[in-house]
Amino acid sequence: MRATGLGEFMAGDTTLIMTTFDTLGPAAAEHIYGADLVRRARKLASSSSLMTIGRR
């Protein structure tokens, strides 16, 4: 699960990690994914979701 969570995070998707965090709690999420990845995912999830891809 940690590798899957990291792969999704690297693609900009925090859904798996945040769902675990929200349903099982912070301790379980950190146990599964590691404290650093959970912290980074929470930071990404709380930032703006507005992104520009490609040329304008």
Jmol script that loads the backbone (N, CA, C; Angstrom):
load data "model"
ATOM      1  N   MET A   1       0.832  -1.195   0.000  1.00  0.00           N
ATOM      2  CA  MET A   1       0.000   0.000   0.000  1.00  0.00           C
ATOM      3  C   MET A   1       0.873   1.253   0.000  1.00  0.00           C
ATOM      4  N   ARG A   2       2.018   1.163   0.671  1.00  0.00           N
ATOM      5  CA  ARG A   2       2.895   2.336   0.719  1.00  0.00           C
ATOM      6  C   ARG A   2       3.375   2.706  -0.681  1.00  0.00           C
ATOM      7  N   ALA A   3       3.754   1.718  -1.474  1.00  0.00           N
ATOM      8  CA  ALA A   3       4.220   1.986  -2.841  1.00  0.00           C
ATOM      9  C   ALA A   3       3.101   2.562  -3.690  1.00  0.00           C
ATOM     10  N   THR A   4       1.900   2.053  -3.532  1.00  0.00           N
ATOM     11  CA  THR A   4       0.757   2.575  -4.283  1.00  0.00           C
ATOM     12  C   THR A   4       0.459   4.006  -3.870  1.00  0.00           C
ATOM     13  N   GLY A   5       0.465   4.265  -2.570  1.00  0.00           N
ATOM     14  CA  GLY A   5       0.231   5.626  -2.082  1.00  0.00           C
ATOM     15  C   GLY A   5       1.276   6.598  -2.583  1.00  0.00           C
ATOM     16  N   LEU A   6       2.532   6.170  -2.578  1.00  0.00           N
ATOM     17  CA  LEU A   6       3.606   7.027  -3.074  1.00  0.00           C
ATOM     18  C   LEU A   6       3.454   7.275  -4.569  1.00  0.00           C
ATOM     19  N   GLY A   7       3.122   6.237  -5.322  1.00  0.00           N
ATOM     20  CA  GLY A   7       2.940   6.399  -6.763  1.00  0.00           C
ATOM     21  C   GLY A   7       1.820   7.367  -7.090  1.00  0.00           C
ATOM     22  N   GLU A   8       0.715   7.245  -6.381  1.00  0.00           N
ATOM     23  CA  GLU A   8      -0.396   8.164  -6.611  1.00  0.00           C
ATOM     24  C   GLU A   8      -0.030   9.581  -6.186  1.00  0.00           C
ATOM     25  N   PHE A   9       0.678   9.703  -5.070  1.00  0.00           N
ATOM     26  CA  PHE A   9       1.113  11.021  -4.616  1.00  0.00           C
ATOM     27  C   PHE A   9       2.015  11.677  -5.652  1.00  0.00           C
ATOM     28  N   MET A  10       2.936  10.910  -6.209  1.00  0.00           N
ATOM     29  CA  MET A  10       3.858  11.456  -7.213  1.00  0.00           C
ATOM     30  C   MET A  10       3.116  11.895  -8.474  1.00  0.00           C
ATOM     31  N   ALA A  11       1.936  11.332  -8.715  1.00  0.00           N
ATOM     32  CA  ALA A  11       1.109  11.740  -9.847  1.00  0.00           C
ATOM     33  C   ALA A  11       0.160  12.877  -9.462  1.00  0.00           C
ATOM     34  N   GLY A  12       0.257  13.337  -8.205  1.00  0.00           N
ATOM     35  CA  GLY A  12      -0.564  14.461  -7.759  1.00  0.00           C
ATOM     36  C   GLY A  12      -1.898  14.066  -7.162  1.00  0.00           C
ATOM     37  N   ASP A  13      -2.112  12.770  -6.922  1.00  0.00           N
ATOM     38  CA  ASP A  13      -3.382  12.291  -6.378  1.00  0.00           C
ATOM     39  C   ASP A  13      -3.178  11.890  -4.919  1.00  0.00           C
ATOM     40  N   THR A  14      -3.880  12.553  -4.023  1.00  0.00           N
ATOM     41  CA  THR A  14      -3.763  12.259  -2.598  1.00  0.00           C
ATOM     42  C   THR A  14      -4.967  11.490  -2.062  1.00  0.00           C
ATOM     43  N   THR A  15      -5.851  11.045  -2.935  1.00  0.00           N
ATOM     44  CA  THR A  15      -7.107  10.426  -2.512  1.00  0.00           C
ATOM     45  C   THR A  15      -6.890   9.220  -1.612  1.00  0.00           C
ATOM     46  N   LEU A  16      -6.029   8.298  -1.993  1.00  0.00           N
ATOM     47  CA  LEU A  16      -5.820   7.084  -1.214  1.00  0.00           C
ATOM     48  C   LEU A  16      -5.321   7.404   0.187  1.00  0.00           C
ATOM     49  N   ILE A  17      -4.332   8.261   0.275  1.00  0.00           N
ATOM     50  CA  ILE A  17      -3.751   8.610   1.572  1.00  0.00           C
ATOM     51  C   ILE A  17      -4.741   9.389   2.418  1.00  0.00           C
ATOM     52  N   MET A  18      -5.427  10.353   1.828  1.00  0.00           N
ATOM     53  CA  MET A  18      -6.364  11.170   2.585  1.00  0.00           C
ATOM     54  C   MET A  18      -7.593  10.379   3.005  1.00  0.00           C
ATOM     55  N   THR A  19      -8.032   9.429   2.192  1.00  0.00           N
ATOM     56  CA  THR A  19      -9.155   8.584   2.585  1.00  0.00           C
ATOM     57  C   THR A  19      -8.783   7.737   3.794  1.00  0.00           C
ATOM     58  N   THR A  20      -7.576   7.185   3.778  1.00  0.00           N
ATOM     59  CA  THR A  20      -7.098   6.420   4.929  1.00  0.00           C
ATOM     60  C   THR A  20      -6.996   7.310   6.149  1.00  0.00           C
ATOM     61  N   PHE A  21      -6.460   8.493   5.981  1.00  0.00           N
ATOM     62  CA  PHE A  21      -6.315   9.455   7.080  1.00  0.00           C
ATOM     63  C   PHE A  21      -7.676   9.797   7.676  1.00  0.00           C
ATOM     64  N   ASP A  22      -8.649  10.057   6.811  1.00  0.00           N
ATOM     65  CA  ASP A  22      -9.981  10.462   7.273  1.00  0.00           C
ATOM     66  C   ASP A  22     -10.778   9.320   7.889  1.00  0.00           C
ATOM     67  N   THR A  23     -10.629   8.115   7.375  1.00  0.00           N
ATOM     68  CA  THR A  23     -11.444   7.003   7.875  1.00  0.00           C
ATOM     69  C   THR A  23     -10.792   6.248   9.032  1.00  0.00           C
ATOM     70  N   LEU A  24      -9.496   6.019   8.953  1.00  0.00           N
ATOM     71  CA  LEU A  24      -8.821   5.226   9.985  1.00  0.00           C
ATOM     72  C   LEU A  24      -8.072   6.068  11.006  1.00  0.00           C
ATOM     73  N   GLY A  25      -7.853   7.337  10.676  1.00  0.00           N
ATOM     74  CA  GLY A  25      -7.173   8.239  11.595  1.00  0.00           C
ATOM     75  C   GLY A  25      -5.716   8.449  11.237  1.00  0.00           C
ATOM     76  N   PRO A  26      -5.121   9.470  11.821  1.00  0.00           N
ATOM     77  CA  PRO A  26      -3.736   9.826  11.511  1.00  0.00           C
ATOM     78  C   PRO A  26      -2.729   8.735  11.862  1.00  0.00           C
ATOM     79  N   ALA A  27      -2.904   8.078  12.990  1.00  0.00           N
ATOM     80  CA  ALA A  27      -1.933   7.058  13.409  1.00  0.00           C
ATOM     81  C   ALA A  27      -1.895   5.899  12.423  1.00  0.00           C
ATOM     82  N   ALA A  28      -3.052   5.452  11.972  1.00  0.00           N
ATOM     83  CA  ALA A  28      -3.111   4.347  11.016  1.00  0.00           C
ATOM     84  C   ALA A  28      -2.520   4.762   9.670  1.00  0.00           C
ATOM     85  N   ALA A  29      -2.831   5.963   9.224  1.00  0.00           N
ATOM     86  CA  ALA A  29      -2.293   6.444   7.951  1.00  0.00           C
ATOM     87  C   ALA A  29      -0.770   6.525   8.014  1.00  0.00           C
ATOM     88  N   GLU A  30      -0.242   7.025   9.112  1.00  0.00           N
ATOM     89  CA  GLU A  30       1.211   7.113   9.264  1.00  0.00           C
ATOM     90  C   GLU A  30       1.845   5.737   9.356  1.00  0.00           C
ATOM     91  N   HIS A  31       1.166   4.797   9.973  1.00  0.00           N
ATOM     92  CA  HIS A  31       1.677   3.425  10.063  1.00  0.00           C
ATOM     93  C   HIS A  31       1.738   2.785   8.676  1.00  0.00           C
ATOM     94  N   ILE A  32       0.733   3.027   7.860  1.00  0.00           N
ATOM     95  CA  ILE A  32       0.659   2.422   6.528  1.00  0.00           C
ATOM     96  C   ILE A  32       1.595   3.123   5.542  1.00  0.00           C
ATOM     97  N   TYR A  33       1.556   4.442   5.499  1.00  0.00           N
ATOM     98  CA  TYR A  33       2.264   5.203   4.458  1.00  0.00           C
ATOM     99  C   TYR A  33       3.541   5.873   4.935  1.00  0.00           C
ATOM    100  N   GLY A  34       3.724   5.985   6.227  1.00  0.00           N
ATOM    101  CA  GLY A  34       4.869   6.704   6.767  1.00  0.00           C
ATOM    102  C   GLY A  34       4.494   8.146   7.066  1.00  0.00           C
ATOM    103  N   ALA A  35       5.041   8.672   8.142  1.00  0.00           N
ATOM    104  CA  ALA A  35       4.689  10.024   8.591  1.00  0.00           C
ATOM    105  C   ALA A  35       5.029  11.088   7.556  1.00  0.00           C
ATOM    106  N   ASP A  36       6.162  10.951   6.877  1.00  0.00           N
ATOM    107  CA  ASP A  36       6.576  11.955   5.901  1.00  0.00           C
ATOM    108  C   ASP A  36       5.611  12.017   4.724  1.00  0.00           C
ATOM    109  N   LEU A  37       5.219  10.867   4.203  1.00  0.00           N
ATOM    110  CA  LEU A  37       4.308  10.852   3.053  1.00  0.00           C
ATOM    111  C   LEU A  37       2.935  11.394   3.444  1.00  0.00           C
ATOM    112  N   VAL A  38       2.455  11.057   4.627  1.00  0.00           N
ATOM    113  CA  VAL A  38       1.164  11.578   5.084  1.00  0.00           C
ATOM    114  C   VAL A  38       1.236  13.090   5.229  1.00  0.00           C
ATOM    115  N   ARG A  39       2.328  13.582   5.802  1.00  0.00           N
ATOM    116  CA  ARG A  39       2.492  15.036   5.955  1.00  0.00           C
ATOM    117  C   ARG A  39       2.510  15.728   4.603  1.00  0.00           C
ATOM    118  N   ARG A  40       3.252  15.170   3.656  1.00  0.00           N
ATOM    119  CA  ARG A  40       3.333  15.767   2.315  1.00  0.00           C
ATOM    120  C   ARG A  40       1.992  15.708   1.602  1.00  0.00           C
ATOM    121  N   ALA A  41       1.261  14.615   1.756  1.00  0.00           N
ATOM    122  CA  ALA A  41      -0.053  14.484   1.115  1.00  0.00           C
ATOM    123  C   ALA A  41      -1.047  15.473   1.710  1.00  0.00           C
ATOM    124  N   ARG A  42      -1.015  15.638   3.021  1.00  0.00           N
ATOM    125  CA  ARG A  42      -1.912  16.606   3.658  1.00  0.00           C
ATOM    126  C   ARG A  42      -1.597  18.019   3.198  1.00  0.00           C
ATOM    127  N   LYS A  43      -0.328  18.324   3.054  1.00  0.00           N
ATOM    128  CA  LYS A  43       0.066  19.655   2.588  1.00  0.00           C
ATOM    129  C   LYS A  43      -0.415  19.881   1.164  1.00  0.00           C
ATOM    130  N   LEU A  44      -0.243  18.883   0.298  1.00  0.00           N
ATOM    131  CA  LEU A  44      -0.697  19.002  -1.082  1.00  0.00           C
ATOM    132  C   LEU A  44      -2.212  19.103  -1.149  1.00  0.00           C
ATOM    133  N   ALA A  45      -2.913  18.316  -0.354  1.00  0.00           N
ATOM    134  CA  ALA A  45      -4.374  18.322  -0.372  1.00  0.00           C
ATOM    135  C   ALA A  45      -4.946  19.647   0.132  1.00  0.00           C
ATOM    136  N   SER A  46      -4.228  20.309   1.022  1.00  0.00           N
ATOM    137  CA  SER A  46      -4.737  21.564   1.569  1.00  0.00           C
ATOM    138  C   SER A  46      -4.380  22.775   0.709  1.00  0.00           C
ATOM    139  N   SER A  47      -3.508  22.593  -0.267  1.00  0.00           N
ATOM    140  CA  SER A  47      -3.141  23.713  -1.131  1.00  0.00           C
ATOM    141  C   SER A  47      -4.189  23.882  -2.223  1.00  0.00           C
ATOM    142  N   SER A  48      -4.038  24.907  -2.986  1.00  0.00           N
ATOM    143  CA  SER A  48      -4.985  25.211  -4.054  1.00  0.00           C
ATOM    144  C   SER A  48      -5.023  24.085  -5.078  1.00  0.00           C
ATOM    145  N   SER A  49      -6.212  23.780  -5.548  1.00  0.00           N
ATOM    146  CA  SER A  49      -6.360  22.739  -6.561  1.00  0.00           C
ATOM    147  C   SER A  49      -6.344  23.313  -7.967  1.00  0.00           C
ATOM    148  N   LEU A  50      -6.148  24.609  -8.078  1.00  0.00           N
ATOM    149  CA  LEU A  50      -6.114  25.233  -9.396  1.00  0.00           C
ATOM    150  C   LEU A  50      -4.745  25.046 -10.017  1.00  0.00           C
ATOM    151  N   MET A  51      -4.725  24.388 -11.166  1.00  0.00           N
ATOM    152  CA  MET A  51      -3.456  24.134 -11.848  1.00  0.00           C
ATOM    153  C   MET A  51      -3.642  24.395 -13.331  1.00  0.00           C
ATOM    154  N   THR A  52      -2.597  24.842 -13.969  1.00  0.00           N
ATOM    155  CA  THR A  52      -2.599  25.015 -15.415  1.00  0.00           C
ATOM    156  C   THR A  52      -1.705  23.968 -16.022  1.00  0.00           C
ATOM    157  N   ILE A  53      -2.233  23.245 -16.958  1.00  0.00           N
ATOM    158  CA  ILE A  53      -1.474  22.201 -17.638  1.00  0.00           C
ATOM    159  C   ILE A  53      -1.387  22.593 -19.111  1.00  0.00           C
ATOM    160  N   GLY A  54      -0.169  22.586 -19.613  1.00  0.00           N
ATOM    161  CA  GLY A  54       0.024  22.943 -21.022  1.00  0.00           C
ATOM    162  C   GLY A  54       0.135  24.442 -21.196  1.00  0.00           C
ATOM    163  N   ARG A  55      -0.070  24.860 -22.429  1.00  0.00           N
ATOM    164  CA  ARG A  55       0.051  26.290 -22.759  1.00  0.00           C
ATOM    165  C   ARG A  55      -1.270  27.004 -22.567  1.00  0.00           C
ATOM    166  N   ARG A  56      -1.155  28.259 -22.309  1.00  0.00           N
ATOM    167  CA  ARG A  56      -2.351  29.099 -22.174  1.00  0.00           C
ATOM    168  C   ARG A  56      -2.540  29.896 -23.421  1.00  0.00           C
TER     169      ARG A  56
END
end "model"
wireframe off; spacefill off
backbone 0.3
color backbone group
